[in-house]
Amino acid sequence: MYDSLSKLMDGVSSPVRILIIAAVVVGLHVLVILVRRISNTWMSSQVSAKLSKSRTISSLTASTLVFLLYFSAFGLILNEFGVSLKAYLASASIMGLAIGFGSQGLVQDVVNGLTVVFSGLFDVGDMVEISGQTGIVTSFGMRFTVIRNALGAQVSIPNRTITNVVRYPRGYIRGLADITLSADPQIAKQAEEKVAAIVQSTFEQLSGTFVYPPSIEGRIKTGSGKEFLRVKFRLWPGRGSPIETVFKQEVSSALKALDPNYQDWMVTVNYEVERKIVSV
């Protein structure tokens, strides 16, 4: 292949050939980035586990292709200065071996990364907790796993530090607030209206707590005949405190204003975690 390219470029000066090689490499790199972004945009709109796995593998493949692209380009440029490609590959192998002994962290990053991909520990788009960091996996490379946390920050985690992984299959922690309603229909209706206003206010004030907007699930009647209103929250892991304090206190105060006999214990908050812990 290289001989064919050389024949096509016969008569072209060495500096121009170097510029052509550099331009081709940069163009291919841009093409890889565009293809990766287009595929990620398309696959992010899908929800199947198969496509999620494809996003993870495509992210790793793109990182590998970019590395090979620049490695090959560097060899071709050196060849223009009289360095044999065979000598370059041989020296690269020796240097790679030496670097492997001296940079065990790099080797561990790559090995751990491949383990994650082919064992299915997590995929791009999953909500995970890795090395004390919680967020949504946005990309996966040969050396780093990148997640977006609740504050919107991009956190890069070296693959070698991935040991215990907590994966949240739903993509959030589900919090359920059950609010006991009065037996008086009029008071119960007023209570629903006040709770709806407090839910909206809480979401607007504490939007960083929620992965998705909260929803009012409606009235639920127990076997004993009591009735309560259920509110569902979809929360970032470890960020449920405002629901247990601010929201609960506001609801209790509002309903006490409607019914002096209303008690704090009549508003309860529970969580449905459903998380899977796996180890590398």
Buried (B, 14 or more C-beta within 10 A) or exposed (E): EEEEEEEEBEEEEEEEBBEBBEEBBEEBBEEBEEEBEEBBEEBBEEEEEEBBBBBBBBBBBBBEBBEEBBEBBBBBBBBBEEEEEEEBEEEBEEEEEEEEEEEEEBEBBBEBBEEBBEEEBBBBBBBBBBBEBBBBBBBBBBBBBBBBEBEEEEBEBBBBBBEEBBBBEEBBBBBBBBBBBBEEEEBBEBBBEBBEEBBEEBBEEBEEBBBEEBEBEEEEEEEEEEBBBBBBBBBBBEBBEBBBEBBBEBBBEBBBEBBEEBEEEBBBBEBEEEBEEBEB
